[in-house]
């Protein structure tokens, strides 16, 4: 079987039709170049190059072999380039988990960025709450997640990629919407549709840290923002939701910001494995690190 070096020698001679120029191009002398051509012809079983004192020309077999030799060398080059790109996270697959709320804010702009900066990477999307994302990261079903963790979790790395406010969602005409100002203490005593302590731990902890919640006021506990807002629309209570929920446009639901609450209190994180992140996940981290704070707005 012939070697890649023999193919390169043959192509150089075939393109130059001159052993001296071909040897110079390959940074070698003519005798070893001639031996490589002879070995190649022996492997192929046909004379490929006709050499006289006056000229060098391809035989019919050599002309036919030249096209295939070029294809092989091009394929080898491309294979090497593909391997390098895969090791750099520029080629391959990225399985991305995301929460429903992330789908309302960053997912669309992020996919646009990935198409621009990582065009060789195929994207698989999986909607799941953050706790499910951690499980999927551990067993390799996803490579990265868009979610929210209240505290660092061993084995995972979190990078903040987007912030927004926490707002009141109330039925149209609710008394909390009437005044010019709204403060956190104002929600006390009103039926509250609350985040689940298990399925939506981040928002549960966020609300408990910033509001005095009487659990006797909690009418329902849920993990999905969309369902919470739908219950607000149906008149089952008020809810404290990320500002991105305003994009849901549920009829009969109005939103108000709190005067005494930071406008960047809700954080969305890129979650990856700390030690075993795939090249595409690492490339995604690097891309996020290079963006300005308001990239998703």
KEDREN-662851 format. One record per residue (C-alpha): residue in one letter; chain; x, y, z. Coordinates in pm, whole numbers. Example, Ala and Ser with C-alpha at 12.3 -4.5 7.8 and 13.67 -1.06 7.14 Angstrom:
% residues 2
{r A, c A, c1 1230, c2 -450, c3 780} .
{r S, c A, c1 1367, c2 -106, c3 714} .
//
This chain:
% residues 297
{r X, c A, c1 0, c2 0, c3 0} .
{r X, c A, c1 131, c2 345, c3 -86} .
{r X, c A, c1 194, c2 616, c3 172} .
{r X, c A, c1 86, c2 977, c3 198} .
{r X, c A, c1 447, c2 1088, c3 146} .
{r X, c A, c1 455, c2 897, c3 -181} .
{r X, c A, c1 133, c2 1067, c3 -290} .
{r X, c A, c1 274, c2 1409, c3 -207} .
{r X, c A, c1 587, c2 1335, c3 -408} .
{r X, c A, c1 383, c2 1217, c3 -704} .
{r X, c A, c1 153, c2 1521, c3 -702} .
{r X, c A, c1 452, c2 1757, c3 -680} .
{r X, c A, c1 617, c2 1593, c3 -982} .
{r X, c A, c1 290, c2 1577, c3 -1173} .
{r X, c A, c1 220, c2 1947, c3 -1117} .
{r X, c A, c1 573, c2 2065, c3 -1193} .
{r X, c A, c1 660, c2 1804, c3 -1460} .
{r X, c A, c1 1014, c2 1850, c3 -1339} .
{r X, c A, c1 1193, c2 1643, c3 -1075} .
{r X, c A, c1 1427, c2 1925, c3 -977} .
{r X, c A, c1 1153, c2 2178, c3 -910} .
{r X, c A, c1 940, c2 1917, c3 -735} .
{r X, c A, c1 1231, c2 1819, c3 -509} .
{r X, c A, c1 1292, c2 2185, c3 -423} .
{r X, c A, c1 923, c2 2234, c3 -342} .
{r X, c A, c1 933, c2 1933, c3 -111} .
{r X, c A, c1 1266, c2 2037, c3 48} .
{r X, c A, c1 1439, c2 1713, c3 -54} .
{r X, c A, c1 1691, c2 1596, c3 -312} .
{r X, c A, c1 1608, c2 1423, c3 -638} .
{r X, c A, c1 1732, c2 1067, c3 -561} .
{r X, c A, c1 1494, c2 1003, c3 -267} .
{r X, c A, c1 1214, c2 1169, c3 -468} .
{r X, c A, c1 1275, c2 926, c3 -755} .
{r X, c A, c1 1273, c2 632, c3 -512} .
{r X, c A, c1 937, c2 744, c3 -368} .
{r X, c A, c1 787, c2 756, c3 -718} .
{r X, c A, c1 924, c2 409, c3 -796} .
{r X, c A, c1 777, c2 266, c3 -474} .
{r X, c A, c1 442, c2 427, c3 -555} .
{r X, c A, c1 434, c2 283, c3 -906} .
{r X, c A, c1 517, c2 -60, c3 -764} .
{r X, c A, c1 230, c2 -35, c3 -514} .
{r X, c A, c1 -14, c2 88, c3 -778} .
{r X, c A, c1 100, c2 -167, c3 -1034} .
{r X, c A, c1 134, c2 79, c3 -1321} .
{r X, c A, c1 381, c2 331, c3 -1456} .
{r X, c A, c1 260, c2 678, c3 -1364} .
{r X, c A, c1 539, c2 906, c3 -1484} .
{r X, c A, c1 738, c2 884, c3 -1803} .
{r X, c A, c1 1082, c2 1041, c3 -1763} .
{r X, c A, c1 1333, c2 1102, c3 -2044} .
{r X, c A, c1 1642, c2 1318, c3 -2066} .
{r X, c A, c1 1436, c2 1595, c3 -2222} .
{r X, c A, c1 1098, c2 1590, c3 -2047} .
{r X, c A, c1 876, c2 1449, c3 -1776} .
{r X, c A, c1 516, c2 1361, c3 -1854} .
{r X, c A, c1 230, c2 1166, c3 -1705} .
{r X, c A, c1 120, c2 836, c3 -1852} .
{r X, c A, c1 -251, c2 769, c3 -1903} .
{r X, c A, c1 -246, c2 584, c3 -1571} .
{r X, c A, c1 -68, c2 879, c3 -1408} .
{r X, c A, c1 -329, c2 1128, c3 -1531} .
{r X, c A, c1 -609, c2 910, c3 -1394} .
{r X, c A, c1 -426, c2 858, c3 -1065} .
{r X, c A, c1 -352, c2 1230, c3 -1017} .
{r X, c A, c1 -715, c2 1329, c3 -957} .
{r X, c A, c1 -760, c2 1058, c3 -693} .
{r X, c A, c1 -427, c2 1142, c3 -528} .
{r X, c A, c1 -534, c2 1504, c3 -491} .
{r X, c A, c1 -867, c2 1396, c3 -342} .
{r X, c A, c1 -694, c2 1173, c3 -88} .
{r X, c A, c1 -454, c2 1447, c3 21} .
{r X, c A, c1 -735, c2 1700, c3 43} .
{r X, c A, c1 -942, c2 1459, c3 255} .
{r X, c A, c1 -648, c2 1398, c3 487} .
{r X, c A, c1 -596, c2 1772, c3 528} .
{r X, c A, c1 -965, c2 1826, c3 598} .
{r X, c A, c1 -970, c2 1540, c3 846} .
{r X, c A, c1 -686, c2 1701, c3 1038} .
{r X, c A, c1 -855, c2 2040, c3 1030} .
{r X, c A, c1 -1181, c2 1886, c3 1151} .
{r X, c A, c1 -1003, c2 1717, c3 1441} .
{r X, c A, c1 -837, c2 2043, c3 1544} .
{r X, c A, c1 -1167, c2 2232, c3 1517} .
{r X, c A, c1 -1343, c2 1964, c3 1723} .
{r X, c A, c1 -1076, c2 1990, c3 1994} .
{r X, c A, c1 -1132, c2 2367, c3 1998} .
{r X, c A, c1 -1512, c2 2335, c3 2021} .
{r X, c A, c1 -1566, c2 2476, c3 1673} .
{r X, c A, c1 -1707, c2 2152, c3 1532} .
{r X, c A, c1 -1928, c2 1881, c3 1678} .
{r X, c A, c1 -2249, c2 1895, c3 1882} .
{r X, c A, c1 -2368, c2 2104, c3 2175} .
{r X, c A, c1 -2662, c2 1968, c3 2372} .
{r X, c A, c1 -2804, c2 2264, c3 2561} .
{r X, c A, c1 -3053, c2 2253, c3 2845} .
{r X, c A, c1 -3259, c2 2562, c3 2924} .
{r X, c A, c1 -3537, c2 2666, c3 3158} .
{r X, c A, c1 -3868, c2 2797, c3 3028} .
{r X, c A, c1 -3781, c2 3147, c3 3154} .
{r X, c A, c1 -3446, c2 3135, c3 2972} .
{r X, c A, c1 -3641, c2 3057, c3 2658} .
{r X, c A, c1 -3812, c2 3395, c3 2694} .
{r X, c A, c1 -3489, c2 3596, c3 2721} .
{r X, c A, c1 -3150, c2 3463, c3 2622} .
{r X, c A, c1 -3214, c2 3151, c3 2418} .
{r X, c A, c1 -3298, c2 3330, c3 2091} .
{r X, c A, c1 -3005, c2 3577, c3 2102} .
{r X, c A, c1 -2774, c2 3296, c3 2214} .
{r X, c A, c1 -2865, c2 3077, c3 1916} .
{r X, c A, c1 -2794, c2 3373, c3 1688} .
{r X, c A, c1 -2449, c2 3411, c3 1846} .
{r X, c A, c1 -2379, c2 3039, c3 1814} .
{r X, c A, c1 -2474, c2 3046, c3 1447} .
{r X, c A, c1 -2230, c2 3333, c3 1394} .
{r X, c A, c1 -1937, c2 3224, c3 1612} .
{r X, c A, c1 -1970, c2 2842, c3 1615} .
{r X, c A, c1 -2126, c2 2761, c3 1275} .
{r X, c A, c1 -1971, c2 2413, c3 1264} .
{r X, c A, c1 -2149, c2 2305, c3 1584} .
{r X, c A, c1 -2491, c2 2138, c3 1569} .
{r X, c A, c1 -2721, c2 2249, c3 1854} .
{r X, c A, c1 -2964, c2 2019, c3 2038} .
{r X, c A, c1 -3212, c2 2192, c3 2271} .
{r X, c A, c1 -3374, c2 2042, c3 2582} .
{r X, c A, c1 -3616, c2 2236, c3 2803} .
{r X, c A, c1 -3577, c2 2132, c3 3167} .
{r X, c A, c1 -3569, c2 2285, c3 3512} .
{r X, c A, c1 -3227, c2 2351, c3 3665} .
{r X, c A, c1 -3225, c2 2043, c3 3890} .
{r X, c A, c1 -3286, c2 1821, c3 3587} .
{r X, c A, c1 -3008, c2 2003, c3 3403} .
{r X, c A, c1 -2759, c2 1904, c3 3675} .
{r X, c A, c1 -2860, c2 1540, c3 3640} .
{r X, c A, c1 -2836, c2 1558, c3 3261} .
{r X, c A, c1 -2491, c2 1719, c3 3280} .
{r X, c A, c1 -2363, c2 1446, c3 3507} .
{r X, c A, c1 -2477, c2 1161, c3 3283} .
{r X, c A, c1 -2377, c2 1332, c3 2959} .
{r X, c A, c1 -2721, c2 1397, c3 2810} .
{r X, c A, c1 -2643, c2 1769, c3 2783} .
{r X, c A, c1 -2312, c2 1960, c3 2764} .
{r X, c A, c1 -2429, c2 2291, c3 2908} .
{r X, c A, c1 -2736, c2 2441, c3 3071} .
{r X, c A, c1 -2907, c2 2777, c3 3104} .
{r X, c A, c1 -3041, c2 2772, c3 3456} .
{r X, c A, c1 -3021, c2 2916, c3 3804} .
{r X, c A, c1 -2846, c2 2790, c3 4116} .
{r X, c A, c1 -2889, c2 2965, c3 4450} .
{r X, c A, c1 -2552, c2 2834, c3 4574} .
{r X, c A, c1 -2249, c2 2671, c3 4409} .
{r X, c A, c1 -2289, c2 2298, c3 4355} .
{r X, c A, c1 -1987, c2 2067, c3 4377} .
{r X, c A, c1 -1867, c2 1948, c3 4039} .
{r X, c A, c1 -2034, c2 2228, c3 3844} .
{r X, c A, c1 -1920, c2 2567, c3 3720} .
{r X, c A, c1 -2163, c2 2858, c3 3692} .
{r X, c A, c1 -2107, c2 3176, c3 3490} .
{r X, c A, c1 -2355, c2 3464, c3 3513} .
{r X, c A, c1 -2468, c2 3556, c3 3161} .
{r X, c A, c1 -2782, c2 3767, c3 3212} .
{r X, c A, c1 -2960, c2 3962, c3 3487} .
{r X, c A, c1 -3308, c2 4107, c3 3519} .
{r X, c A, c1 -3559, c2 4223, c3 3776} .
{r X, c A, c1 -3822, c2 4042, c3 3982} .
{r X, c A, c1 -4169, c2 4190, c3 3928} .
{r X, c A, c1 -4522, c2 4156, c3 4054} .
{r X, c A, c1 -4771, c2 3976, c3 3831} .
{r X, c A, c1 -5130, c2 4053, c3 3929} .
{r X, c A, c1 -5476, c2 4031, c3 3770} .
{r X, c A, c1 -5575, c2 4346, c3 3586} .
{r X, c A, c1 -5750, c2 4581, c3 3831} .
{r X, c A, c1 -5581, c2 4436, c3 4140} .
{r X, c A, c1 -5538, c2 4688, c3 4423} .
{r X, c A, c1 -5157, c2 4650, c3 4420} .
{r X, c A, c1 -5153, c2 4798, c3 4070} .
{r X, c A, c1 -5341, c2 5114, c3 4169} .
{r X, c A, c1 -5079, c2 5319, c3 4354} .
{r X, c A, c1 -4780, c2 5507, c3 4217} .
{r X, c A, c1 -4536, c2 5308, c3 4427} .
{r X, c A, c1 -4499, c2 4941, c3 4509} .
{r X, c A, c1 -4289, c2 4804, c3 4794} .
{r X, c A, c1 -4204, c2 4451, c3 4898} .
{r X, c A, c1 -4409, c2 4471, c3 5217} .
{r X, c A, c1 -4722, c2 4547, c3 5012} .
{r X, c A, c1 -4764, c2 4184, c3 4899} .
{r X, c A, c1 -4830, c2 4062, c3 5255} .
{r X, c A, c1 -5179, c2 3925, c3 5309} .
{r X, c A, c1 -5254, c2 3866, c3 4940} .
{r X, c A, c1 -5303, c2 3512, c3 4802} .
{r X, c A, c1 -4966, c2 3421, c3 4656} .
{r X, c A, c1 -4879, c2 3175, c3 4380} .
{r X, c A, c1 -4537, c2 3066, c3 4502} .
{r X, c A, c1 -4237, c2 2898, c3 4347} .
{r X, c A, c1 -4185, c2 2537, c3 4444} .
{r X, c A, c1 -3910, c2 2479, c3 4699} .
{r X, c A, c1 -3811, c2 2163, c3 4512} .
{r X, c A, c1 -3874, c2 2234, c3 4144} .
{r X, c A, c1 -3782, c2 2605, c3 4144} .
{r X, c A, c1 -3535, c2 2633, c3 4430} .
{r X, c A, c1 -3356, c2 2940, c3 4298} .
{r X, c A, c1 -3671, c2 3153, c3 4279} .
{r X, c A, c1 -3803, c2 3011, c3 4606} .
{r X, c A, c1 -3484, c2 3113, c3 4788} .
{r X, c A, c1 -3479, c2 3452, c3 4613} .
{r X, c A, c1 -3836, c2 3534, c3 4719} .
{r X, c A, c1 -3788, c2 3412, c3 5075} .
{r X, c A, c1 -3472, c2 3621, c3 5114} .
{r X, c A, c1 -3633, c2 3940, c3 4990} .
{r X, c A, c1 -3996, c2 3917, c3 5103} .
{r X, c A, c1 -4166, c2 3831, c3 5432} .
{r X, c A, c1 -4371, c2 3534, c3 5317} .
{r X, c A, c1 -4650, c2 3397, c3 5534} .
{r X, c A, c1 -4701, c2 3047, c3 5400} .
{r X, c A, c1 -5065, c2 3071, c3 5502} .
{r X, c A, c1 -5098, c2 3315, c3 5211} .
{r X, c A, c1 -4957, c2 3066, c3 4956} .
{r X, c A, c1 -5239, c2 2935, c3 4742} .
{r X, c A, c1 -5027, c2 2722, c3 4506} .
{r X, c A, c1 -4661, c2 2618, c3 4470} .
{r X, c A, c1 -4533, c2 2561, c3 4116} .
{r X, c A, c1 -4210, c2 2515, c3 3927} .
{r X, c A, c1 -4302, c2 2666, c3 3588} .
{r X, c A, c1 -4327, c2 3042, c3 3537} .
{r X, c A, c1 -4574, c2 3002, c3 3251} .
{r X, c A, c1 -4820, c2 2809, c3 3468} .
{r X, c A, c1 -4785, c2 3062, c3 3750} .
{r X, c A, c1 -4879, c2 3349, c3 3521} .
{r X, c A, c1 -5171, c2 3151, c3 3378} .
{r X, c A, c1 -5307, c2 3106, c3 3732} .
{r X, c A, c1 -5266, c2 3479, c3 3794} .
{r X, c A, c1 -5471, c2 3538, c3 3477} .
{r X, c A, c1 -5737, c2 3305, c3 3615} .
{r X, c A, c1 -5758, c2 3510, c3 3936} .
{r X, c A, c1 -5597, c2 3262, c3 4176} .
{r X, c A, c1 -5355, c2 3511, c3 4327} .
{r X, c A, c1 -5050, c2 3725, c3 4263} .
{r X, c A, c1 -4701, c2 3600, c3 4174} .
{r X, c A, c1 -4343, c2 3722, c3 4188} .
{r X, c A, c1 -4184, c2 3645, c3 3853} .
{r X, c A, c1 -3876, c2 3742, c3 3650} .
{r X, c A, c1 -3921, c2 4047, c3 3433} .
{r X, c A, c1 -3892, c2 3829, c3 3122} .
{r X, c A, c1 -4233, c2 3681, c3 3209} .
{r X, c A, c1 -4389, c2 4003, c3 3081} .
{r X, c A, c1 -4320, c2 3869, c3 2730} .
{r X, c A, c1 -4581, c2 3597, c3 2784} .
{r X, c A, c1 -4859, c2 3852, c3 2720} .
{r X, c A, c1 -5127, c2 3664, c3 2911} .
{r X, c A, c1 -5459, c2 3852, c3 2877} .
{r X, c A, c1 -5572, c2 3998, c3 3207} .
{r X, c A, c1 -5227, c2 4005, c3 3372} .
{r X, c A, c1 -5042, c2 4327, c3 3457} .
{r X, c A, c1 -4688, c2 4369, c3 3588} .
{r X, c A, c1 -4528, c2 4619, c3 3827} .
{r X, c A, c1 -4171, c2 4675, c3 3940} .
{r X, c A, c1 -4088, c2 4717, c3 4309} .
{r X, c A, c1 -3941, c2 5049, c3 4417} .
{r X, c A, c1 -3720, c2 4884, c3 4681} .
{r X, c A, c1 -3584, c2 4588, c3 4486} .
{r X, c A, c1 -3271, c2 4578, c3 4271} .
{r X, c A, c1 -3337, c2 4567, c3 3898} .
{r X, c A, c1 -3070, c2 4300, c3 3843} .
{r X, c A, c1 -3166, c2 4065, c3 4126} .
{r X, c A, c1 -3252, c2 3768, c3 3900} .
{r X, c A, c1 -2946, c2 3599, c3 3753} .
{r X, c A, c1 -2932, c2 3348, c3 3468} .
{r X, c A, c1 -2627, c2 3124, c3 3465} .
{r X, c A, c1 -2444, c2 2911, c3 3216} .
{r X, c A, c1 -2392, c2 2580, c3 3396} .
{r X, c A, c1 -2122, c2 2335, c3 3286} .
{r X, c A, c1 -1919, c2 2056, c3 3440} .
{r X, c A, c1 -1623, c2 2201, c3 3628} .
{r X, c A, c1 -1367, c2 1938, c3 3525} .
{r X, c A, c1 -1515, c2 1734, c3 3240} .
{r X, c A, c1 -1666, c2 2000, c3 3018} .
{r X, c A, c1 -1671, c2 1915, c3 2648} .
{r X, c A, c1 -1480, c2 2132, c3 2397} .
{r X, c A, c1 -1808, c2 2282, c3 2270} .
{r X, c A, c1 -1911, c2 2372, c3 2626} .
{r X, c A, c1 -1572, c2 2533, c3 2692} .
{r X, c A, c1 -1600, c2 2730, c3 2368} .
{r X, c A, c1 -1947, c2 2846, c3 2477} .
{r X, c A, c1 -1802, c2 2966, c3 2809} .
{r X, c A, c1 -1536, c2 3163, c3 2622} .
{r X, c A, c1 -1796, c2 3317, c3 2396} .
{r X, c A, c1 -2008, c2 3426, c3 2693} .
{r X, c A, c1 -1703, c2 3574, c3 2867} .
{r X, c A, c1 -1635, c2 3795, c3 2563} .
{r X, c A, c1 -1982, c2 3954, c3 2554} .
{r X, c A, c1 -2093, c2 4285, c3 2709} .
{r X, c A, c1 -2337, c2 4268, c3 3005} .
{r X, c A, c1 -2636, c2 4378, c3 2795} .
{r X, c A, c1 -2576, c2 4133, c3 2509} .
{r X, c A, c1 -2922, c2 3973, c3 2533} .
{r X, c A, c1 -3121, c2 4295, c3 2553} .
//
